[in-house]
Amino acid sequence: MNSSCRFGVAAVLLGCLTLAVGCSSGPKLVTVSGKVTAGKVPLTSGAITFVPDESKGNKAKVSPTGQINSDGTYSLMTNGKPGAPVGHYKVTVFTDFPGSTAPSKVKLDPIYSDPTKTLLNVEIVESPKSYDVNVP
């Protein structure tokens, strides 16, 4: 193989490597799931969102969210992919949505739907575990 051919192959390989690195799918995600309860009773609907807690060093630009199932369980998704980046988060829980035809029977204090006021927080770590959330 002559030197110009080797240079062309090297350029193509370098371009592919750059493309693969440049198209990274974002931060590494770890599985996050658990059960949401209010006063120890499982919620049967709603949504849970983990908002990065900058005061504890989490500079992530994403807020993983999950739907609360009829048995109170949830699994977080980030940008359409299962899981969430590691770090500290403020947790918000929503049971009522504007325009909902089936309002929730459980009424939560509105502070738990406001990331600046919520008293709920969690640290997501790399090793798998359950992230149960109890709303007082």
TORVEX-880736 format. One record per residue: x, y, z of N, C-alpha, C, O, CB in turn; residue in three letters. Coordinates in steps of 0.05 Angstrom, whole numbers, padded with zeros to 5 digits, always signed. Glycine has a CB too. Example, Ala and Ser with C-alpha at 12.3 -4.5 7.8 and 13.67 -1.06 7.14 Angstrom:
+00264-00114+00156+00246-00090+00156+00264-00066+00156+00285-00066+00169+00226-00089+00181ALA;+00257-00045+00142+00273-00021+00143+00258+00001+00157+00268+00023+00161+00282-00012+00114SER;
//
This chain:
+00017-00023+00000+00000+00000+00000+00018+00024+00000+00037+00026+00016-00020+00000+00025MET;+00013+00043-00018+00030+00067-00019+00022+00087+00003+00001+00084+00015+00029+00081-00047ASN;+00039+00107+00007+00035+00126+00029+00010+00142+00026-00003+00149+00046+00059+00144+00032SER;+00002+00150+00002-00022+00166-00002-00047+00149+00004-00067+00160+00014-00024+00177-00030SER;-00046+00124-00002-00068+00106+00004-00071+00102+00034-00093+00102+00046-00065+00078-00010CYS;-00047+00098+00048-00048+00095+00077-00058+00121+00090-00074+00119+00109-00019+00089+00087ARG;-00051+00144+00080-00060+00169+00090-00091+00171+00087-00105+00180+00105-00047+00193+00076PHE;-00101+00162+00064-00130+00163+00059-00145+00145+00079-00166+00152+00089-00137+00155+00031GLY;-00135+00120+00083-00147+00102+00102-00146+00113+00130-00166+00112+00144-00133+00074+00101VAL;-00123+00124+00138-00121+00136+00164-00140+00159+00168-00152+00163+00189-00092+00146+00169ALA;-00144+00176+00147-00162+00198+00149-00191+00189+00152-00207+00200+00167-00160+00216+00123ALA;-00198+00168+00138-00225+00157+00140-00230+00146+00168-00251+00151+00180-00230+00135+00118VAL;-00211+00130+00178-00213+00119+00205-00215+00141+00226-00231+00139+00245-00190+00101+00211LEU;-00198+00162+00224-00199+00184+00242-00226+00198+00241-00237+00206+00262-00176+00204+00236LEU;-00237+00202+00217-00263+00214+00214-00285+00198+00227-00302+00209+00241-00269+00218+00185GLY;-00284+00171+00224-00304+00154+00237-00302+00155+00267-00322+00156+00281-00301+00125+00227CYS;-00277+00155+00277-00273+00157+00306-00283+00183+00317-00296+00184+00338-00243+00153+00313LEU;-00277+00205+00303-00287+00231+00312-00317+00232+00311-00330+00244+00330-00275+00253+00293THR;-00329+00221+00291-00358+00220+00289-00370+00204+00312-00390+00213+00324-00367+00208+00262LEU;-00359+00182+00318-00369+00165+00340-00367+00179+00366-00386+00178+00382-00354+00138+00341ALA;-00345+00193+00372-00342+00207+00397-00359+00232+00397-00371+00238+00418-00312+00215+00401VAL;-00362+00246+00375-00378+00270+00373-00407+00265+00376-00422+00283+00384-00372+00284+00348GLY;-00416+00241+00370-00445+00235+00372-00451+00220+00397-00470+00204+00398-00453+00218+00348CYS;-00437+00225+00418-00441+00212+00444-00470+00216+00452-00482+00237+00447-00422+00223+00465SER;-00481+00197+00465-00509+00198+00473-00514+00212+00499-00535+00210+00511-00520+00170+00474SER;-00494+00226+00509-00497+00240+00534-00484+00226+00557-00468+00208+00553-00526+00245+00540GLY;-00491+00234+00582-00478+00222+00605-00487+00192+00608-00508+00184+00598-00485+00237+00630PRO;-00470+00177+00623-00476+00149+00628-00501+00149+00646-00504+00164+00665-00452+00135+00642LYS;-00520+00131+00640-00544+00128+00655-00544+00102+00671-00534+00082+00662-00569+00129+00636LEU;-00554+00104+00695-00558+00080+00712-00587+00076+00717-00603+00095+00717-00542+00083+00739VAL;-00595+00051+00721-00623+00044+00726-00633+00057+00752-00620+00055+00773-00627+00014+00727THR;-00656+00071+00750-00668+00083+00773-00698+00076+00774-00713+00083+00755-00664+00114+00773VAL;-00706+00062+00795-00734+00054+00798-00740+00052+00828-00721+00051+00844-00741+00028+00783SER;-00765+00051+00834-00773+00049+00862-00803+00051+00865-00818+00047+00845-00759+00070+00879GLY;-00812+00058+00888-00840+00061+00894-00845+00088+00907-00830+00097+00924-00851+00038+00912LYS;-00867+00102+00899-00874+00128+00910-00898+00124+00928-00919+00113+00920-00881+00149+00887VAL;-00895+00133+00953-00917+00131+00972-00923+00158+00984-00906+00176+00984-00910+00110+00994THR;-00947+00161+00994-00955+00185+01009-00966+00174+01036-00987+00161+01037-00977+00202+00994ALA;-00951+00181+01057-00959+00170+01083-00959+00140+01084-00975+00128+01097-00987+00180+01091GLY;-00940+00128+01070-00936+00099+01068-00957+00084+01050-00956+00060+01049-00937+00087+01096LYS;-00975+00099+01037-00994+00087+01019-00985+00093+00990-00979+00116+00983-01023+00099+01023VAL;-00982+00072+00973-00972+00076+00946-00990+00095+00930-01015+00092+00931-00970+00049+00932PRO;-00978+00114+00916-00993+00130+00897-01001+00112+00874-00986+00093+00867-00976+00156+00888LEU;-01023+00118+00861-01033+00101+00839-01031+00114+00812-01037+00102+00792-01061+00093+00844THR;-01022+00139+00811-01018+00153+00786-01001+00178+00791-00996+00185+00814-01046+00161+00773SER;-00993+00190+00769-00977+00214+00771-00950+00212+00758-00946+00194+00741-00973+00222+00800GLY;-00932+00230+00765-00905+00230+00753-00885+00239+00775-00892+00253+00793-00904+00249+00728ALA;-00861+00229+00771-00839+00237+00789-00816+00247+00772-00810+00236+00751-00830+00212+00807ILE;-00804+00269+00781-00782+00281+00767-00759+00286+00786-00762+00295+00808-00790+00308+00753THR;-00735+00279+00777-00710+00284+00792-00697+00308+00779-00688+00307+00756-00692+00259+00792PHE;-00695+00330+00794-00683+00355+00784-00655+00358+00795-00651+00356+00820-00701+00380+00792VAL;-00635+00361+00778-00607+00363+00788-00604+00384+00811-00614+00406+00808-00588+00370+00766PRO;-00591+00376+00832-00587+00394+00855-00559+00407+00852-00539+00395+00860-00589+00378+00882ASP;-00559+00430+00841-00534+00445+00836-00519+00451+00862-00495+00453+00863-00538+00470+00821GLU;-00535+00456+00884-00522+00462+00910-00505+00439+00921-00488+00443+00938-00544+00470+00930SER;-00510+00415+00910-00494+00392+00918-00476+00382+00896-00467+00359+00896-00513+00369+00927LYS;-00471+00400+00876-00452+00393+00855-00462+00380+00830-00447+00374+00812-00432+00376+00866GLY;-00488+00375+00828-00499+00363+00804-00504+00384+00783-00523+00400+00785-00525+00347+00810ASN;-00488+00384+00762-00490+00404+00741-00503+00393+00716-00502+00405+00694-00462+00414+00733LYS;-00517+00369+00718-00530+00357+00695-00551+00376+00684-00563+00392+00698-00544+00330+00704ALA;-00555+00374+00658-00574+00391+00644-00600+00377+00638-00616+00387+00622-00561+00402+00618LYS;-00604+00354+00650-00628+00338+00645-00642+00332+00671-00630+00331+00693-00621+00311+00631VAL;-00669+00329+00670-00685+00322+00693-00699+00296+00687-00721+00296+00674-00705+00345+00700SER;-00688+00273+00696-00701+00248+00691-00729+00247+00702-00735+00257+00724-00684+00225+00702PRO;-00748+00234+00687-00776+00233+00695-00787+00205+00692-00778+00189+00675-00792+00253+00678THR;-00806+00198+00708-00820+00172+00706-00849+00174+00712-00858+00192+00727-00807+00152+00724GLY;-00864+00157+00700-00893+00155+00706-00897+00137+00730-00884+00116+00732-00909+00144+00681GLN;-00915+00146+00748-00922+00129+00771-00944+00110+00762-00965+00118+00753-00931+00147+00795ILE;-00939+00084+00766-00958+00063+00758-00979+00059+00779-00977+00069+00801-00943+00037+00752ASN;-00999+00043+00773-01022+00038+00792-01013+00025+00818-01028+00027+00838-01042+00021+00778SER;-00990+00012+00819-00980+00000+00844-00960+00018+00858-00947+00010+00878-00968-00027+00839ASP;-00956+00043+00848-00937+00062+00860-00909+00061+00850-00892+00077+00857-00937+00058+00889GLY;-00903+00041+00833-00876+00038+00822-00871+00058+00800-00889+00068+00786-00871+00010+00813THR;-00845+00064+00795-00837+00081+00773-00809+00072+00764-00795+00059+00778-00836+00111+00782TYR;-00802+00080+00740-00775+00077+00729-00769+00103+00714-00785+00113+00698-00773+00052+00709SER;-00745+00114+00719-00738+00140+00707-00728+00136+00678-00716+00116+00671-00717+00154+00723LEU;-00733+00157+00662-00724+00158+00634-00710+00185+00632-00718+00205+00643-00747+00155+00613MET;-00688+00186+00616-00674+00210+00610-00672+00213+00579-00659+00196+00567-00646+00211+00623THR;-00684+00233+00568-00683+00237+00539-00692+00212+00524-00679+00205+00504-00655+00246+00530ASN;-00713+00199+00534-00723+00175+00520-00708+00150+00525-00715+00129+00513-00725+00180+00492GLY;-00688+00150+00542-00672+00126+00548-00676+00119+00578-00677+00137+00595-00642+00131+00542LYS;-00677+00093+00584-00680+00086+00612-00656+00093+00630-00633+00090+00622-00685+00056+00614PRO;-00662+00103+00653-00641+00110+00673-00638+00140+00677-00653+00156+00667-00616+00098+00664GLY;-00617+00146+00693-00611+00174+00700-00581+00175+00706-00569+00156+00714-00628+00183+00725ALA;-00569+00199+00702-00541+00203+00710-00538+00202+00740-00556+00209+00755-00530+00230+00698PRO;-00514+00194+00750-00509+00194+00779-00508+00223+00788-00503+00241+00773-00482+00179+00785VAL;-00513+00227+00814-00512+00253+00826-00535+00258+00846-00552+00241+00850-00513+00274+00804GLY;-00534+00282+00857-00555+00290+00877-00578+00304+00862-00574+00319+00843-00543+00310+00898HIS;-00602+00298+00871-00627+00309+00858-00647+00318+00879-00648+00307+00901-00639+00288+00839TYR;-00662+00338+00871-00686+00345+00886-00709+00330+00872-00709+00328+00847-00692+00377+00885LYS;-00727+00319+00887-00748+00302+00876-00775+00317+00877-00783+00327+00898-00750+00275+00892VAL;-00789+00317+00854-00816+00328+00853-00835+00307+00846-00829+00288+00830-00817+00352+00833THR;-00859+00309+00857-00880+00289+00851-00906+00304+00844-00914+00323+00857-00885+00271+00876VAL;-00918+00295+00822-00942+00307+00811-00964+00286+00811-00960+00264+00801-00938+00319+00783PHE;-00988+00293+00822-01010+00274+00821-01033+00286+00805-01050+00271+00795-01020+00267+00849THR;-01034+00312+00802-01055+00325+00786-01043+00340+00763-01022+00353+00766-01072+00344+00804ASP;-01056+00338+00740-01046+00351+00716-01069+00368+00704-01092+00359+00704-01036+00330+00695PHE;-01063+00391+00694-01083+00408+00681-01097+00392+00659-01084+00380+00642-01071+00434+00670PRO;-01124+00393+00659-01139+00380+00638-01143+00350+00643-01155+00337+00626-01126+00384+00612GLY;-01134+00340+00665-01137+00311+00671-01166+00305+00676-01180+00319+00690-01120+00303+00695SER;-01175+00283+00664-01203+00275+00668-01207+00258+00693-01230+00254+00702-01213+00260+00643THR;-01185+00248+00704-01187+00232+00728-01169+00244+00750-01146+00236+00753-01179+00203+00723ALA;-01179+00264+00765-01163+00276+00786-01155+00255+00807-01170+00237+00813-01177+00299+00799PRO;-01131+00259+00817-01121+00240+00837-01137+00243+00863-01145+00264+00871-01091+00246+00843SER;-01140+00220+00877-01154+00220+00903-01135+00229+00925-01143+00238+00946-01164+00192+00909LYS;-01109+00228+00919-01088+00236+00939-01080+00265+00932-01071+00271+00910-01064+00217+00938VAL;-01083+00282+00952-01075+00310+00949-01049+00314+00964-01047+00310+00988-01097+00330+00960LYS;-01028+00322+00949-01002+00327+00961-00998+00357+00965-01009+00374+00951-00980+00316+00943LEU;-00982+00364+00985-00975+00391+00990-00961+00402+00965-00943+00388+00954-00956+00395+01015ASP;-00968+00425+00954-00957+00435+00929-00926+00439+00930-00914+00441+00909-00969+00462+00923PRO;-00914+00440+00954-00885+00443+00955-00871+00420+00941-00848+00422+00932-00875+00446+00984ILE;-00884+00396+00941-00871+00372+00930-00872+00372+00899-00860+00354+00887-00885+00348+00940TYR;-00885+00391+00887-00884+00394+00858-00867+00418+00849-00866+00424+00825-00913+00397+00847SER;-00854+00430+00868-00837+00454+00863-00808+00447+00869-00801+00444+00893-00847+00478+00879ASP;-00790+00445+00849-00762+00438+00855-00747+00458+00873-00727+00450+00884-00748+00435+00829PRO;-00757+00482+00875-00744+00502+00893-00753+00499+00922-00740+00510+00940-00749+00530+00883THR;-00775+00484+00927-00786+00482+00954-00787+00453+00965-00789+00449+00989-00813+00493+00955LYS;-00786+00433+00947-00789+00406+00956-00769+00398+00978-00747+00408+00978-00786+00387+00932THR;-00779+00382+00996-00762+00372+01018-00750+00345+01012-00735+00333+01028-00778+00371+01044LEU;-00758+00334+00988-00749+00308+00980-00723+00310+00964-00720+00326+00946-00770+00293+00964LEU;-00704+00293+00971-00679+00292+00955-00668+00264+00955-00674+00247+00972-00658+00312+00966ASN;-00650+00259+00936-00639+00232+00933-00611+00235+00919-00607+00253+00904-00657+00213+00917VAL;-00594+00216+00926-00569+00214+00911-00569+00188+00895-00571+00166+00906-00544+00215+00930GLU;-00567+00191+00869-00565+00167+00852-00536+00159+00851-00518+00175+00845-00577+00173+00823ILE;-00532+00133+00856-00505+00122+00855-00503+00101+00833-00523+00092+00823-00497+00110+00883VAL;-00478+00093+00826-00474+00074+00805-00484+00046+00811-00494+00032+00793-00446+00073+00797GLU;-00482+00037+00836-00490+00010+00843-00521+00009+00845-00533+00027+00856-00478+00000+00869SER;-00533-00012+00833-00562-00014+00832-00575-00016+00860-00565-00030+00878-00571-00038+00816PRO;-00597-00001+00863-00612-00002+00888-00640+00009+00882-00644+00021+00861-00598+00013+00911LYS;-00658+00006+00900-00685+00017+00897-00686+00045+00908-00675+00051+00930-00706-00001+00911SER;-00699+00063+00894-00701+00091+00903-00730+00097+00910-00745+00110+00895-00691+00110+00880TYR;-00739+00087+00933-00766+00091+00942-00768+00120+00952-00749+00130+00965-00774+00071+00964ASP;-00791+00132+00947-00796+00160+00955-00822+00161+00971-00843+00152+00961-00797+00179+00930VAL;-00821+00171+00995-00844+00175+01012-00850+00205+01015-00834+00219+01026-00841+00161+01040ASN;-00873+00213+01005-00882+00241+01008-00897+00242+01035-00918+00229+01038-00900+00250+00984VAL;-00888+00259+01054-00902+00260+01080-00930+00270+01078-00944+00272+01098-00886+00278+01099PRO;
//
